[in-house]
């Protein structure tokens, strides 16, 4: 073949001839093609760099380093793989712009692997490249002839061929250029032609870069840092979605960032709201759907499996996928890998967990056209998957709970196992609660899930949320006829209400639980119910009655061999005797409890026992020794990830340093404890820490600042229904106003506190009466 300025001969063994097929022959065909002058732009087909390109420094360096080589006898190949809209093309173009010193020709081929219409045929792709050099080349119909001309055209050139949006390896196999050239491939699916290393997997944009991109695109939009961060999260840190959101904010005159966040709040409609009028390339839902359409056409069974995974709201492991698909764990490996290679799943290598992108999940329900939906159809498939999902994550919770109860390393391991799937477990509970009345699987999960994870849930759930779970669980257990389980839930409901300061209501639940435990002959449950009643009566100041309950509970724990329960009963007896002023006896009980906790490896119990010993020594005035116990307990709380326990220990350390007159140091501990309470949503703990800070600033003489803290604490107590806490806050506010000389206000506040103490039968009622007497007598002491 002869072209002006180029002479190319097909002369290798096995070469394919033009206008013929002669294996193992040397053929020198000649075709005369017109070759008018080639405009310079034919060789520089890259678009201009995006001025708002943000981040991707490491990925850019990897690509340019891979391609900036003298291939010698080999072609240099690099590939970028990732989900639709993740920015593969933009990154590839950005890298190519930096390689003009290495390649004097850059030719872009749109392979349309995932788009409207069929993928570009390899023959058409080769013709695009050939015509960049020889625009008048006639149409070719023979792929073998086109391959020969394609390679001949590029032979000896330093051209970078950007093969954009490849469908699969077969599509690009013949498009790899000859030596001295480079091939840069982008694809949603895994493409790996011979000689190509594994593609660079392009992940989501880091959060900081996502926010930076949004602000660059919409420089005039105003909002708080939290609002920009929230918008980046709603866009799933997907560059396409971020660009659409930024452009929307920049162009809209009547749209605020706050309004836009509201518009995008619903996950189900969010992908469909991310588009720009008149720009088909900006329709996020449509672009993501290209991958789904290709999957449903090529592998409907795999598409159905992917659709089932869409009910999982967070990341998950292979066992979860296997449970939803009802296959052995090992059999889930290949389908997951295939979905990952199609960029339909995201994967975190360190944790080996998968997830669907948040913008992809809402598209799953409409994955199939009705006429093409495989059996049993989308509604039935998702309903079945939902039940399997709930049962699987109840089993995960149970496994975490069993780890927790193991030896001294178990608590941290159990909590870590729970934390990995906390969102999935919460979703399973929410589904079960919503469907418990009509769906047998939901009823079972609602009834059994709280008991399956009682230890870890007690540490991780807010008491109000825990109460909701337990209320539904108790009703579901009764409907199933499982009175033993119902009794467990009623007992835990009592503890939840006690933690909220609702002691009388707590007693009602404990009494109901005790009746059921005795009815079914559950001695262990009976002992727990008695112990819980002891705690409730102790909170009311009825210490002698509390001791009676704890002693009965201790007898049962020893009878049934419940060592953990025995340790708890001994600790409760210690606290009760401490309340009576019998501190030395209290210490004996706490030491016995500590020995049991260490014997059975109960790290959380050990921390509680050490904390109780600290409280007892503080009562004896041995504050420095108390601090030693608190510090040991704090180490354990941090070791096992007990954030609530950590906050309590920090609060105790604050109290101890306050007793030593080290008020500033006490404030530091209270502030740390307050931060933890807010982090974990512990409203009761938050109110207590604010009250402690109020007392500390009162001790420093900063009375108005003290009042501010007590008012914040009072608001929380009223919000969560903590009546005892409300009384304490009112009493502290009364003291503060008395300090300011505002005696009428102080009297009013103290009267309100007294009324609450009387109503909840608190032992603080007598202190309030004495304070009122002093105030009414014209003093402001105490």
Secondary structure, DSSP 8 states (H G I E B T S, - for coil): -EETTEE----STT---TTS--TT-------B-------GGGTB------TT----HHHHHHHHHHHSS--TTS-EEEEEE--TTSSHHHHHHHHHHTTTTT-SEEEEEE--SSSSSS---HHHHHHHHHHHH-TT------HHHHHHHHHHHHTT--EEEEEEEE--HHHHGGG---TT-EEEEEESS----TT----EE-----HHHHHHHHHHHTTT----HHHHHHHHHHTTT-HHHHHHHHHHHHH-SS--HHHHHHHT--HHHHHHH--BTTBGGG-HHHHHHHHHHHHHHH-HHHHHHHHHHTT--S-B-HHHHHHHHTS-GGGHHHHHHHHHHTTSSEEETTTTEEE--HHHHTTSTT-S-GGG--TT-HHHHHHHHHHHHHHHHHHHHHHHHHHHTSSTTHHHHHHHHHHHTHHHHHHHHHHHHHHTTT-HHHHHHHHHHHHHTHHHHHHHS-HHHHHHHHHHHHHHHHHTT-HHHHHHHHHHHHHHHHHTT-HHHHHHHHHHHHHHHHHHT-HHHHHHHHHHHHHHHHHTT-HHHHHHHHHHHHHHHHHHT-HHHHHHHHHHHHHHHHHTT-HHHHHHHHHHHHHHHHHHT-HHHHHHHHHHHHHHHHHTT-HHHHHHHHHHHHHHHHHHT-HHHHHHHHHHHHHHHHHTT-HHHHHHHHHHHHHHHHHHT-HHHHHHHHHHHHHHHHHTT-HHHHHHHHHHHHHHHHHHT-HHHHHHHHHHHHHHHHHTT-HHHHHHHHHHHHHHHHHTT-THHHHHHHHHHHHHTT----
